[in-house]
Every structure is written in structure tokens, then in C-alpha cells.
Amino acid sequence: NSLFVAIQLFSYPGDYVRENPTLERLAEIMTKFEQDALGVTYPAPRGPRRAVVKMGEPIDVRSYLGPGGRRSRDAAETLTETLELQIQGLMDTLGPGRPLPESALVSAPSGMPVPQPAS
């Protein structure tokens, strides 16, 4: 179990919250930590949540097929790249998230922001 936690801690990007300090990113890290370090299967939500459903332009998958409707060698890779670009574009239109108040961060010795302890 300790080895699992140690390995999981390496999956935390060090500047993930610092580069874009939003409530969503901090809540995501807290949820991941609860799951990894504390073994909580279903962590409780960290405040109000919202959902946005946005549909992009349809993709004609047939245009990625070869002659006679056969799969071409590059079809899956090209289609995956197209999907990735379109999904990222849709996510970018949502905005960065709700800003984390400066008062909620303090500097750790490494300079990485961390949640301020509750008073």
C-alpha cells in the first residue's frame, strides 16, 4: 500500500494548481489525494458543482475511410487527432474555471502553493 501511494504521488503535476489556480483544479487534486493516500473510494464533493454540455460540429467518419468504405491505415490516428482538437477547442470555450482566492494559497518551502490550513 505504501508503495502504491508513493508511485501515485509521482503522478501529481507539481505546478498544476499554481499555473492556473482555480477552485476546480484544487478540488481535483484534493479528490485525487483522498483516493490515493486515504483510500476513499468516493470522495465527497468539494462545494457546488456544475455541468456544461456542449456539442461540437458533427464529424463525417466516412470521410476517413478508404475506397469502398474500407478502413485505411491512418484512419484511426487521423480521426483521433481530429477528435482531440475539436474536444480541446470546446473545452477552451468554457474558460479556465473559477479563480482560487489568493488568500487560500500560501507558499510552501519549494514555492509551490498549498491550501491554507483552516483556522
C-alpha positions as CSV (number, residue, x, y, z in Angstrom):
1,N,0.0,0.0,0.0
2,S,2.8,2.4,0.8
3,L,4.5,1.7,-2.5
4,F,1.2,2.4,-4.3
5,V,0.9,5.8,-2.5
6,A,4.5,6.6,-3.3
7,I,4.0,5.8,-7.0
8,Q,0.7,7.7,-7.2
9,L,2.3,10.8,-5.7
10,F,4.7,11.0,-8.7
11,S,1.6,11.4,-10.9
12,Y,0.7,14.8,-9.3
13,P,2.0,17.6,-11.6
14,G,3.9,19.9,-9.3
15,D,2.7,23.2,-10.8
16,Y,-0.8,22.1,-11.9
17,V,-2.6,24.4,-9.4
18,R,0.0,27.1,-9.5
19,E,-0.1,27.6,-13.2
20,N,-3.9,28.1,-13.2
21,P,-5.2,28.4,-9.6
22,T,-8.8,27.6,-9.8
23,L,-11.3,26.0,-7.4
24,E,-11.8,23.1,-9.8
25,R,-8.1,22.3,-10.0
26,L,-7.7,22.4,-6.3
27,A,-10.8,20.2,-5.7
28,E,-9.5,17.8,-8.3
29,I,-6.1,17.4,-6.5
30,M,-7.8,17.1,-3.2
31,T,-10.1,14.3,-4.6
32,K,-7.2,12.5,-6.1
33,F,-5.2,12.7,-2.9
34,E,-8.1,11.3,-0.9
35,Q,-8.4,8.4,-3.3
36,D,-4.7,7.7,-3.5
37,A,-3.4,8.4,0.1
38,L,-6.5,7.8,2.2
39,G,-8.2,5.1,0.2
40,V,-11.5,6.9,-0.1
41,T,-13.4,5.3,-2.9
42,Y,-16.0,8.1,-3.5
43,P,-14.7,11.4,-2.0
44,A,-17.4,13.9,-1.1
45,P,-17.9,16.8,-3.5
46,R,-15.9,19.9,-2.6
47,G,-18.5,22.6,-2.9
48,P,-21.1,23.2,-5.6
49,R,-20.7,21.5,-8.9
50,R,-21.9,22.5,-12.3
51,A,-22.1,20.7,-15.6
52,V,-21.9,22.1,-19.1
53,V,-23.0,20.1,-22.1
54,K,-21.8,21.5,-25.4
55,M,-22.0,19.7,-28.7
56,G,-19.4,20.3,-31.4
57,E,-19.7,20.1,-35.2
58,P,-20.5,16.6,-36.4
59,I,-17.7,14.6,-37.9
60,D,-18.3,12.6,-41.1
61,V,-16.4,9.4,-40.2
62,R,-17.0,8.1,-43.7
63,S,-14.6,10.7,-45.0
64,Y,-11.8,8.9,-43.0
65,L,-12.4,5.6,-44.7
66,G,-10.6,4.3,-47.7
67,P,-12.1,3.3,-51.1
68,G,-15.2,1.2,-50.8
69,G,-15.7,2.2,-47.2
70,R,-12.7,0.2,-46.0
71,R,-10.6,1.3,-43.1
72,S,-7.4,3.0,-44.2
73,R,-4.2,2.5,-42.2
74,D,-4.2,6.1,-40.9
75,A,-7.9,6.5,-40.4
76,A,-7.9,5.8,-36.6
77,E,-4.9,8.0,-35.9
78,T,-6.2,10.9,-38.1
79,L,-9.7,10.6,-36.6
80,T,-8.3,10.6,-33.1
81,E,-6.3,13.7,-33.8
82,T,-9.4,15.4,-35.2
83,L,-11.5,14.5,-32.2
84,E,-8.7,15.7,-29.8
85,L,-8.5,19.1,-31.5
86,Q,-12.3,19.5,-31.6
87,I,-12.8,18.4,-27.9
88,Q,-9.9,20.7,-26.7
89,G,-11.5,23.6,-28.7
90,L,-14.8,23.0,-27.0
91,M,-13.1,22.8,-23.6
92,D,-11.2,26.1,-24.3
93,T,-14.5,27.9,-24.9
94,L,-15.6,27.0,-21.3
95,G,-12.9,29.2,-19.8
96,P,-10.3,28.3,-17.2
97,G,-12.6,27.8,-14.2
98,R,-13.4,29.8,-11.0
99,P,-10.4,31.6,-9.7
100,L,-9.0,30.5,-6.4
101,P,-8.8,33.4,-4.0
102,E,-5.2,34.5,-3.2
103,S,-6.0,34.2,0.5
104,A,-6.5,30.4,0.0
105,L,-2.8,29.9,-1.0
106,V,0.4,30.1,1.0
107,S,3.8,29.4,-0.3
108,A,5.4,26.1,0.7
109,P,9.2,25.9,1.1
110,S,9.5,24.8,-2.5
111,G,7.4,27.8,-3.6
112,M,4.5,25.6,-4.6
113,P,1.1,26.9,-3.4
114,V,-0.8,24.8,-1.0
115,P,-4.2,25.1,0.6
116,Q,-4.1,27.3,3.7
117,P,-5.0,25.4,6.9
118,A,-8.5,26.0,8.3
119,S,-8.5,28.3,11.4
